[in-house]
Amino acid sequence: MILRFQLALLLLFFGIYDLYSQNITIIPPIGHTSQITDVDVSPDGKIILSSSIDKTLILWDYATGFEIAKLSGTD
């Protein structure tokens, strides 16, 4: 249930974010193994940072949807 809600928020965010460029692109968060806690977009709109309770931060390439880098924390 929570994952569906977060996915809906991401879809809404990316849809609103690209309304100005008339290009709607949806990038599903496939790199985390647990609930996503936060998402931020770089000022130029090219890179997305997502964090999760699985103690990972992932940098995403907005245009391709591929991971640029994955940082993992420890206990």
Z-matrix of the N, CA and C atoms (Angstrom, degrees):
N
C 1 1.449
C 2 1.530 1 110.74
N 3 1.331 2 116.64 1 -47.60
C 4 1.459 3 120.86 2 -179.63
C 5 1.520 4 110.27 3 -65.30
N 6 1.332 5 117.57 4 -40.19
C 7 1.464 6 121.18 5 179.59
C 8 1.519 7 110.42 6 -62.48
N 9 1.324 8 118.20 7 -41.26
C 10 1.469 9 121.21 8 177.59
C 11 1.515 10 110.62 9 -61.52
N 12 1.335 11 116.72 10 -42.00
C 13 1.457 12 121.46 11 179.13
C 14 1.527 13 110.36 12 -62.69
N 15 1.325 14 117.48 13 -44.02
C 16 1.462 15 120.56 14 179.49
C 17 1.525 16 111.07 15 -65.67
N 18 1.312 17 117.37 16 -40.38
C 19 1.451 18 120.88 17 177.74
C 20 1.521 19 110.30 18 -62.60
N 21 1.332 20 116.50 19 -41.83
C 22 1.466 21 120.20 20 177.90
C 23 1.530 22 110.75 21 -61.92
N 24 1.338 23 116.31 22 -40.87
C 25 1.471 24 119.71 23 177.39
C 26 1.521 25 111.32 24 -63.67
N 27 1.338 26 117.29 25 -42.24
C 28 1.460 27 120.33 26 178.35
C 29 1.523 28 111.16 27 -63.18
N 30 1.326 29 116.77 28 -43.96
C 31 1.458 30 120.15 29 178.76
C 32 1.513 31 110.62 30 -61.02
N 33 1.320 32 116.96 31 -43.61
C 34 1.456 33 121.21 32 178.31
C 35 1.525 34 110.56 33 -63.73
N 36 1.344 35 117.02 34 -44.81
C 37 1.458 36 121.41 35 -179.72
C 38 1.517 37 111.33 36 -59.72
N 39 1.330 38 117.71 37 -50.31
C 40 1.458 39 120.34 38 -177.90
C 41 1.526 40 111.26 39 -67.55
N 42 1.318 41 117.14 40 -33.77
C 43 1.462 42 120.02 41 177.28
C 44 1.512 43 111.29 42 -65.70
N 45 1.338 44 117.40 43 -44.79
C 46 1.463 45 121.27 44 178.62
C 47 1.517 46 110.50 45 -69.06
N 48 1.316 47 117.36 46 -39.99
C 49 1.465 48 121.76 47 -177.20
C 50 1.527 49 111.60 48 -59.37
N 51 1.326 50 117.55 49 -37.17
C 52 1.459 51 120.81 50 -175.93
C 53 1.524 52 114.40 51 -96.99
N 54 1.321 53 118.38 52 4.56
C 55 1.461 54 119.06 53 179.51
C 56 1.521 55 111.79 54 -58.43
N 57 1.333 56 116.75 55 -34.07
C 58 1.453 57 120.20 56 -177.46
C 59 1.519 58 112.18 57 -69.80
N 60 1.316 59 118.39 58 -29.67
C 61 1.461 60 120.72 59 -179.32
C 62 1.531 61 111.89 60 -96.24
N 63 1.351 62 117.13 61 -2.58
C 64 1.461 63 122.28 62 -179.25
C 65 1.524 64 112.18 63 61.58
N 66 1.331 65 117.78 64 24.42
C 67 1.455 66 121.88 65 -179.13
C 68 1.519 67 107.96 66 -130.98
N 69 1.317 68 117.60 67 101.58
C 70 1.461 69 121.07 68 -178.09
C 71 1.523 70 108.96 69 -94.35
N 72 1.332 71 115.20 70 120.40
C 73 1.450 72 122.01 71 179.37
C 74 1.519 73 108.12 72 -125.59
N 75 1.319 74 116.59 73 133.06
C 76 1.461 75 120.94 74 179.69
C 77 1.520 76 108.28 75 -114.70
N 78 1.346 77 115.64 76 126.49
C 79 1.455 78 120.99 77 179.42
C 80 1.523 79 108.00 78 -115.84
N 81 1.313 80 117.83 79 107.49
C 82 1.464 81 118.77 80 179.88
C 83 1.527 82 111.69 81 -71.38
N 84 1.316 83 116.93 82 139.81
C 85 1.458 84 120.64 83 179.68
C 86 1.522 85 110.99 84 -77.43
N 87 1.317 86 117.89 85 86.95
C 88 1.458 87 121.02 86 -173.93
C 89 1.523 88 113.75 87 -96.40
N 90 1.311 89 118.91 88 -7.17
C 91 1.452 90 121.27 89 -173.54
C 92 1.522 91 115.37 90 -89.62
N 93 1.314 92 119.17 91 -14.58
C 94 1.460 93 121.60 92 -179.18
C 95 1.525 94 110.09 93 -91.60
N 96 1.325 95 115.34 94 151.07
C 97 1.463 96 119.95 95 179.04
C 98 1.522 97 112.13 96 -103.21
N 99 1.325 98 116.66 97 1.63
C 100 1.456 99 120.85 98 -178.93
C 101 1.525 100 109.36 99 -146.77
N 102 1.311 101 115.66 100 -174.03
C 103 1.460 102 123.23 101 -175.64
C 104 1.528 103 111.96 102 -58.43
N 105 1.326 104 116.77 103 134.09
C 106 1.467 105 122.52 104 176.63
C 107 1.520 106 108.25 105 -81.37
N 108 1.336 107 115.72 106 134.22
C 109 1.455 108 120.32 107 -176.91
C 110 1.517 109 113.73 108 -105.10
N 111 1.338 110 118.19 109 -24.83
C 112 1.458 111 119.76 110 -177.23
C 113 1.520 112 110.13 111 -159.68
N 114 1.326 113 116.22 112 151.59
C 115 1.456 114 122.83 113 177.06
C 116 1.520 115 107.66 114 -140.09
N 117 1.328 116 117.06 115 137.46
C 118 1.459 117 121.33 116 177.13
C 119 1.522 118 108.68 117 -140.18
N 120 1.326 119 116.68 118 151.49
C 121 1.459 120 122.78 119 -178.39
C 122 1.519 121 108.41 120 -118.61
N 123 1.341 122 116.70 121 138.20
C 124 1.457 123 121.05 122 178.53
C 125 1.533 124 110.10 123 -63.79
N 126 1.334 125 117.75 124 156.07
C 127 1.465 126 120.61 125 -178.55
C 128 1.536 127 114.02 126 -56.38
N 129 1.318 128 117.21 127 -32.07
C 130 1.471 129 119.45 128 179.66
C 131 1.527 130 112.07 129 -86.45
N 132 1.345 131 117.86 130 -4.01
C 133 1.457 132 121.87 131 176.41
C 134 1.518 133 115.13 132 76.36
N 135 1.328 134 117.46 133 12.17
C 136 1.465 135 120.18 134 -176.31
C 137 1.520 136 113.68 135 -95.00
N 138 1.330 137 117.06 136 -22.24
C 139 1.464 138 120.98 137 -175.54
C 140 1.522 139 109.56 138 -128.65
N 141 1.328 140 115.61 139 139.62
C 142 1.461 141 122.45 140 177.33
C 143 1.526 142 107.79 141 -118.61
N 144 1.320 143 116.28 142 139.02
C 145 1.465 144 122.10 143 175.47
C 146 1.519 145 107.61 144 -115.54
N 147 1.337 146 116.23 145 128.73
C 148 1.461 147 120.12 146 176.39
C 149 1.524 148 108.72 147 -125.84
N 150 1.342 149 115.16 148 146.85
C 151 1.460 150 120.45 149 177.28
C 152 1.519 151 108.46 150 -125.61
N 153 1.330 152 115.06 151 158.05
C 154 1.455 153 120.30 152 -175.25
C 155 1.519 154 110.17 153 -143.42
N 156 1.352 155 115.03 154 160.99
C 157 1.464 156 118.73 155 176.05
C 158 1.524 157 111.22 156 -73.38
N 159 1.334 158 117.64 157 -3.89
C 160 1.468 159 120.09 158 173.14
C 161 1.531 160 111.16 159 -81.40
N 162 1.324 161 115.64 160 10.61
C 163 1.473 162 124.31 161 176.56
C 164 1.527 163 112.48 162 65.39
N 165 1.338 164 116.00 163 40.13
C 166 1.455 165 120.56 164 176.13
C 167 1.519 166 110.39 165 -126.10
N 168 1.316 167 115.00 166 148.78
C 169 1.456 168 123.78 167 169.70
C 170 1.519 169 105.92 168 -118.85
N 171 1.321 170 117.16 169 133.34
C 172 1.458 171 119.98 170 179.52
C 173 1.523 172 109.28 171 -126.19
N 174 1.332 173 115.65 172 130.63
C 175 1.458 174 121.98 173 171.03
C 176 1.515 175 107.18 174 -94.43
N 177 1.333 176 116.26 175 129.21
C 178 1.458 177 122.66 176 -177.83
C 179 1.525 178 109.67 177 -115.85
N 180 1.307 179 116.31 178 143.69
C 181 1.464 180 121.47 179 170.30
C 182 1.524 181 106.45 180 -83.86
N 183 1.314 182 116.69 181 118.11
C 184 1.462 183 121.08 182 -174.94
C 185 1.529 184 112.03 183 -62.05
N 186 1.325 185 117.25 184 -41.46
C 187 1.465 186 121.42 185 -175.20
C 188 1.533 187 112.84 186 -67.20
N 189 1.340 188 116.76 187 -38.19
C 190 1.464 189 119.90 188 -175.17
C 191 1.522 190 113.43 189 -102.42
N 192 1.336 191 117.63 190 -24.48
C 193 1.453 192 121.47 191 -175.87
C 194 1.516 193 113.73 192 82.62
N 195 1.338 194 117.01 193 4.44
C 196 1.451 195 120.96 194 -179.21
C 197 1.521 196 111.57 195 -88.34
N 198 1.345 197 115.13 196 151.89
C 199 1.467 198 120.84 197 175.23
C 200 1.519 199 109.84 198 -68.54
N 201 1.324 200 116.10 199 136.37
C 202 1.464 201 121.53 200 173.12
C 203 1.523 202 108.17 201 -93.87
N 204 1.339 203 115.82 202 -45.79
C 205 1.460 204 121.12 203 -179.49
C 206 1.527 205 108.78 204 -153.95
N 207 1.336 206 114.65 205 150.91
C 208 1.458 207 121.37 206 177.58
C 209 1.519 208 108.33 207 -129.94
N 210 1.328 209 115.93 208 123.44
C 211 1.458 210 121.48 209 178.91
C 212 1.521 211 108.11 210 -110.37
N 213 1.336 212 116.81 211 131.45
C 214 1.460 213 121.66 212 -178.26
C 215 1.514 214 110.21 213 -117.12
N 216 1.329 215 116.65 214 136.60
C 217 1.450 216 122.55 215 176.90
C 218 1.519 217 110.46 216 -95.40
N 219 1.306 218 115.73 217 176.10
C 220 1.462 219 121.33 218 177.85
C 221 1.520 220 108.67 219 -125.96
N 222 1.335 221 115.65 220 169.13
C 223 1.478 222 120.49 221 178.89
C 224 1.484 223 112.22 222 -68.73
